[in-house]
Amino acid sequence: MTGHRRAGRFESTFVPGLATLFSYEARWLPKDVVAGLVLTALLVPQGMAYAELAGLPAITGLYTSILCLLGYALFGPSRILVLGPDSALGPMIAATVLPLVGANGDPARAVALASALALMTGTITMLAGIGKLGFVADLISKPTMIGYMNGLALTILVGQLPKIFGFSVDAEGFLGEIAAFVGGVSSGEMVPAALVIGASGLILILVLQRVTPRIPGVLVVVVLSIIAAGVFGLAARGVKLVGVLPQGFPPLTVPHVGLSDLALLVGGAFGIALVSLADTISTSTAFAARAGRTVDGNREMTGIGVANIAAGLFQGFPVSTSGSRTAVAEQAGAKTQVTGLVGAASITLILLLAPGLLRNLPQPTLAAVVIAASLSLSDIPGTLRLFRLRRTEFYLSIAAFAGVVALGVLVGILVAVALSIGNVFRRAWWPYEAILGRVPGIAGYHDINSYPHAEQLTGCRIFRFDAPVFFANARTFREQLTEIARSDPHPTWIIIAAEPITDVDVTAADMLSDLDGTLDACGTTLVFAELKDPVRRKLDRYGLIPAIGPSHFFPTLDDAIEAFRRETGAEWVSPRPGR
């Protein structure tokens, strides 16, 4: 029995999907099968469309979908999360792979590079999960992620416009693609039939998503466009069709890449891993909360890593979570990852038994699917909300947006991360600070900026600094206290309300020691109240408490104020009128 329990713990910890299968209940099967079949209807056209978005043959999207579903079903902790080719990752994959392939490059080489990218992405996320680095997904704040996604949506939209109009362009950068598109239209390259089928498909998808979201609009448009291609002879009218897909399951393939390619691939893999993790953890958290469950970010990283490695070994490319497809699976009644297994089996049967099923699918329809997905990435209401609530974060969002549009998706994600980290550093560098006073009728001590009529002790200032004191803000801290010490009337005590101070580094400790001597020379005593025990122990280790004097440290603000009043006999006084 002990051995069985140990095996069960191993499975639930390292192979949670397998543990779920061992405890699977027969009553779940009908719902999982139906949800899997519904999911297949979305996975096939979206997988093909997102493969082309990544600059790869459409068939690789199906290979990727099969293997990532299998990998996550075994190693992913979420019961219904759906992984697969993703519109957010497509431009990042293209930005990494296409420069290495070059113009009119070999598709086989592009597939090999994309597969290597998937292997690297999977390895990075797996190692991060094993190393319990799930917190790295927090490196992108919500405002910068909104800006990044808005920029991504616009770049995808612009990149797909030529396909909707029935032609292709060879251009780099956002402005270059716009110029090439305008040039193509003005020179008569547009195919009217392609524009009609593509634009009609896009409009129908958007209408169905808004009017009847339970009906899979993508599936409806795919079926109707295939019918239209046959009825109206769209191929003869210049519309490109998908054609017959290669038959059979992809063989196990270890991609071969040169050493010269590794630098760009590794950089792209880190960026893709970060976006994939942020998206997956946020999506899994949202869906788990609906079911009253919690999410283990480290196990999610391991599951995503296995899914990417599985895809990379079978001619696939990097994958992420799909919130829309997960929502479809949930609405269809999915109970477990058996839904994903059914989807993988269904796509495999299509490749083995009916590779010509989608041969009449117009390429502009795939472009419409991608554009519809790109529009779902954008969050204009969220951007406007940031503008109303907090202008600083709105500007961060706009900067991330501009980074993606102006510099590209790979550099854009670095810009987004840098802005997020910079914003955290800015808040710690210039934190909120306040002089506190007593407000009659309200317990505690409060910011005099919020309560201008707050009473203060004669000869005493109570100062609060809402951040750890470290090398970057040590000068700001010193300047504020020096200014307070020089104010009129001159304070004989400055009490630091230190409860918000969560850390003091060596640089700041040296600054405090020097500041204490400077204030003493000016006739002002520096006093600390409500220091957290870990911070107090650090100050003791630095030798700061003996240097300042143990009697200058108090457990509470009330104790410090009472000591000052006993020493000076000061009373609380209201501010003079006009101050």
N, C-alpha and C positions, 0 to 999 in steps of 0.2 A: 504493500500500500504506500509505503514511503517513497519507493521508486516511482510509482504512478503519480504521486503528488509532485515530486520533483520534475517529472516529465511535463506535467500539466503547467507548472510554473514556467518552465523553459519555453513551452509553446506560447503561452499567453504573453510572455515578455518579449520573445524574439520573433516568433511566428504567430502573431495574434490571429491572422486569417485562418490558419490551420486549426487553432484552438476553437474558433467559431464554427468551423465545419464539423469538428468532432462533437460539438454540442448543438448541432443544427436540428431544428424542429421541422417535421414534415409539413406542418400547416403553413410554413413560410414559403414553401416551394412555388405554389401557383403564382403568388404575388411577385416573387423574385423573377420568375420566368417571363411574366407579362412585362414587368418593368425592364427586363433585359432586352426584350424584342422592341419595345418602344424606344429604348436608348439606342439600339442599333440603327434605327431610322435616322437618328441625328448624327451618330458617330461616323457613318460612312461619308455623307456629303461634307460634313465639317472637317473630318480628318483629311480628305482630299483637298479641300479648299485651303486649309491651314498649311498643308505641305507645299502647295504652290506659293503661298504667302512667304514661306521660308526659302523659296527659290529652289525647291526640290520636286522630283516627279510626284504626281498625285498618288501613285500607288504606295509610296513610302508612308503616307498618312495612315493607310490601313494597316500596314505592318506595325507601325508605331502603336496604334490603338490596341491591337491584339495583345502585344507583349506587355505594354504598361498596365493594361487591365489585369493580366495574369499576375504580374509581379506585385502590384499593390493588393490584389485580392488575398495573397498569402502573407505579405509582410506589413500591410497598412493597418493601423489601429482603428480607423473610422469604419463604421458599418456600411455607410452608403455613399461616401465620398467617391466621385468619379474623376479619374485622371485621364488625360489624353492630350493630343495636339492642342495648342492654345494660341489664340490670336495675339496675346500679349508677347509671347515668346517668338512668334514667327519673324518679326522684323529683327529681333536680336540674333536669331540664328542666321538670317540672311546677311546681316551686317558682319558676322564673324566669318561665314563660309565663303560668300561670293567674292570678296577681295582676294581670297586664296585661289579660287577657281579661275577668276578672270573672265573677261567678256567672251561669250560663246564657248564657255568651258565645257569639259566633259561631265555629263550628268553623273556618271559612275563615281568620279572623283568627288563631286559635291556630296553624294550620298555617303561616301567613306568619311569625309570630313565631318558631316553632320552626325554620323554614328559615333565617331571619336569624341565629338563634343558631348553627346549624350552620356558616353562612358565617363568622361571627366566630370560632368555635372553630377552624375550619380555617385561617383567616388567622393566628391567633395561633400555632398549632402549626407552620405552614409557616415563618413568620418566625423562630420560635425555632429550627427546624431549620437554616435558612439561616444564622442567626447563631451556630450551634454551641452552643446552650444546652440540649443534651440532659441536662445535669446537673440541671436544675430538677425532674426527676422524683424526685430524691433528697431533695426538701424534706419528704417525708412519710416518717417512719421506720416500720419494720415494726410496732412496738407501737401507734403511733397509727393506722396504717392498719387494723390488726386491730380496734381499738376503733371506728373510723369504720365499717368494714364490718359489725360487729356491730350498731351503732346503725341503720345503713341497713337491715339485714335485718329488724330489729324494726319499723321504721316501715313498710316495705313490707308485712310480714305484717299489721299492724293495718289498713293502708289497703285491703288486698284482702279482708279478712274479710267486709265487707258484700256484696261481689260473690259470694263463695262461698255466702252465705246468701240470695242472690237479690234484694237491694235496694241502694239507693245512699244515701249520706249527704252532707250539705253541711256540712263542719266544717273548722276549721283547727287545726293543731298536733296533737301526739301525744295529749295528754290529751283534746282536743276530739273527735278521731276515736274514741277509746275510749268516751267518754261517748255520742256519737251512735250508735255501734254497739250498745252495751248498750240504749240507748233504743229503737232500731229493733226489736231482738229482743223486748224486753219489751212493746212496743206491738203486736206481732203482724205486723210487716212481713215476717217471714221466709217464704220460699217453700220448702216441704219438698222438692219435686222438685229445685230448684236446689241445695239443700244435699246431697242424695243424690248427684247427678251430680258436683258439685264436690269434695266430700269423698272420694268413691270415686276420682275421677281423681287427686287429690293422693296418696292412699294408694298407689295403683297405681304412680304415677311413682316415689315414694320406695322402694317395694319392689323394682321392677325395677332402679333405680339401684344398689341394694345387692346384690341376688341375681344379676342378669345385666346388668352394666354395658355389655356390648357391644350389647345390644338397646336401640334408642332408645325409652325409656319414653314420652317426649313423643309420638312418632308413634303408638305403640300406643294411648295414651289418647285422642288426637285422633280416630283412626279409630273406636274403640269408642264414644266419646261421640256422634259423628255418627250411627252406626248406632242408638244408643239413642234419639236425638232423633226419628228417624223411626219406630222400632218402638213407642215408648211415647207418642208425641205430646207431647213435652215443651213445645212452644210453647203448646199448649192448657192446660198445667198451670202456666203462668205463668213458664216459663223463657225468658229472653231469648236469642235466637240471633244469630249474626253477620250473617246475611242475604247477599244477592248483592253481591259486590264490584263497584265501578265497573270497566267494561271498558276496556282499552286502556292504553297507556304514558303516564305523566305528561308534559306538555309542559314545555319549558324555561321556568322562571318565576323572575324576579328578585323576591324578596319586598319588599313595600313596608311600611315601619314608620315611625312618627313619631319626631321628635326626642325627645319626652318618654319614649319607650320605651328609648332607647339606653343610659341609665345602668345600668338593671337588667340588660339583655341583655349588656352588656360584662362586668359583674361575674359574671354566671352563666357566660359563655363562658370567663373565666379559670379559674373553679373547675372547670368540666367539662374543660377542656383539661388541667389539672393531674392530675385523677383518671384521665383517659383515657391520658395519657402514662405515669403511674406503672404503671397496669395493663398497658398494651401493652408497655412495655420489660421489665417483670418477666416477663410471659408469653413474649414472644419470646426472651428470654434463656434461660428454662427449656427451651423446645422446641429452640432452636438448640444448646444444650449437649448434648442427646441425640444430635444429628447431628454433633457435633464442630465446630460453626461458632461464630462470634462475632457479636455484635450491634453495629451502629453506631446509637447512640441518636439522632444527628442525622438520619440518613436515615429512621429510623422515624418521627420527628416529621414529616418532609416527607410520607411516605406517608400518615400519619393525617390530615394537613392536607388533602391532595388528596381523600382519601375523604370527609371532612366537607364540603368545598366541592362535590364532585360531588353528594352527597346534598342539600345545601341548595339547589342550583339546580333540583332536580326534586321539590320539595315534601317533602323528607325532613327529618330532625332529627339532632342530633349522635350520633356512633357511637363505639364503643370496641372493644377486642379481647374475644373470648369464649374463655376458656380451655377451657370444656367443648366448644364447637363445634370448636375447633382440635384437641382431643383426638379427637373423633369423626372428623374429616377424616384425622388421622394414622392412627388405627386402621383406617380404610377404605382406606388405601393411598395417600393423596394424595402426589404427588411435587412439584408446582409449583402456582402460582396459577391454572393452568388449571382446577383444582378450583373456585375461586371464580367463574371465568368460566362454567363449566357451571351452577353454582348460580344465577347471575344470569340466564342464558338460560332456565333451567327456570322460574324465577318469572315472567319476562316472558311465556313461553308460557301459563302459568296465567292471567295477567291478560288475555291476548289471546284465548285459545281456550276457557278454562273458568272464567270469573269466578264461576260459581255452585257451584264444587266444594266450597266450605266454607260454603255458606249455612246448613246445619243444625248448624254447630259451636256448642255452647252457650257463652255468655259465662262461666258459672262454670268451665268447663274452662280458658278462658284465664286466669282468676284462679288456678286450681290450678297452671298452668304458671309463673306469676309467683311464687307462694308457694314452689314447689319451687326456683326459681332463687334466691329470697331466702335460703332455708335454706342453700343452697350458699355464699352469701356469708359467712355467719357462721363463726367459727373459735373455738368454745368450747375445744377441746383446746389451741389456741395461747394462749388467754387463761390457762388453768390453768397452762400451761408457764411463762408469764411470772411468774405468782404464785409458782411454785416456785423459779425461777431468779433473778429480779431484781424485787423489790417496787416499786422506783421506776418501772420501765417498765410494770409491771402497773397502777400508779396512773395513768400517762399514758394507757394504753389505756382505762381506765375513764373518765377525764376526756373523752377523745375520744368515747367512747360516749355519755356524758351530754350532751355538746355537741350531737350529732346529734339525740338524743331530745328534749331540752329546747328547743333553739334552731332546729332544722330542718336540712335537709341542706346548704343553701348556707352558712349560718353554721357548720355543723358542720365542713365542709372547711377553713374558715378557722381554726377552733379547732384542728383536727388539725395544720395547717401551723404555726400559732403554737406549739403544744406541742412539735412536733419541733424547731423552731428554738430555742425556749427551753431544751429539754433539752441541745442542743449548747452553748448559751451557758452554761448552768449548769455543765457539765463543765469548760469553760474558765475559768469564774469561780472555782470552788472545785475545782481539780484535786487529784489525789493528790500528796502530798508525803511525803518520808521522810528520816530520818537514816540514813546508811549506815555500815556497819562491815565488818570483815574476819572471815570465817568460816573457821576452820582446816579445810583439806581441800576447800574449794570455791573455785574461781578467781573473781576479781572482788570486788566490794563489794556488800553486800546490806542490805536494809531491816532495821533492828534490831527492828521490830515483828514481822517474820516469823521473825527469828533473835535472840531475846532474849539469847543468850549470845555474840553477835558482839563481837569485840574492837574497841576504839576507841583512837585516838591521844590521848594526854594533851595537853590544850590545843588540840585541833583537832576541828572538827565538819565532816562531809561532808554537804551538804544537796542533795537532788534535788527539782526542781519539774517535774512531768510535764505541762507545757503551755507554749504561748507566753506571754510576759509582755507584757501590753497594759493599756490604760487600766482595764479592768474588774477585773483581778486584781492590779494593781500594789500596791494597799494591802494585800491579803492577803499578797503576797510580802514586803513591807516588815515587816509585823507579825510574820511567822514568823521572819525573820532577826533582828529586834530582840529577840524573846523568846529565841532561841538565844544571842544575845550576852550576855543578862542571866542566863543559867543558871549553875548552880554544879556543877562548877568552871567558872570563866570561860574561854572559848576565846580564844586569841590569834590563831587563824586560823579563818575559815569558808570552806571550799572549796565552790563551787557546781558540782555535777556537772551540767553544762549541756547534755549531749547531747540530752535530750528537749525543750529549749527551741528551738522552730523559728522564733521571731520575737520581736523586741523593738521596740515602737513608740516614738514620741517621748515620750509620757507616761511610759512605763516607763523609758526612758533617763534622763529627768530625775529620776525617783524613785531610780534606781540611783546617779546622781551624788551626790544628797543623802544617800542611805543610806551611801555609802562614807565621806563626811565625818563622819557621825554615828558610825559604827563606829570610825573612826580615833580620834575623840575619846575613845572608851571603851577604846581599846587593843586593838581587834580589827581584823585585816586581812582585807579581802574579796578572795577569789581565785576565778578562773574556770578550769575545766578542760573540755576536749572541746567547746568552742563550735563549732558548724557554721560553715563558711567564709562562707556568705551572711550569717549573723547577725553574725559577727565584722566583716565589711565594713560592715554597717550601724552597728555600734557605733563603728567607726573614723570613719565619716562623721558621726555625731552628736558626735564629739569625746570620746567616753566613754573610749576606750582610753588616749589621752594623759592624761586627767584622773585615771583610777584608777592608771595606770602600766602600761606594757607588760610589766613583769616579773611582774605579777599575773595573767597569762594563760598557761595551759599547754596543750599539745596533748592531754595525756592525764591521767587521774587519778593514775596511777603517778608521772608527772613532778612533779605538784603535791605529792603526799605525800612523795616523796623530797626535794624542796626544803625542805619543812617540817621533815623529820627532820634534814637537814643543818644547818638554822638553829638548831633547838632541842634536838636530840639526843633527842627524844621517842621512846617505844617504844609498841608495841601492848600494851594491857592489857585483861584480861577485866573485865566489869562486876562490881561488888561484890555479894555475895549480898543478895537482897531488892530489887534495883533492876532 
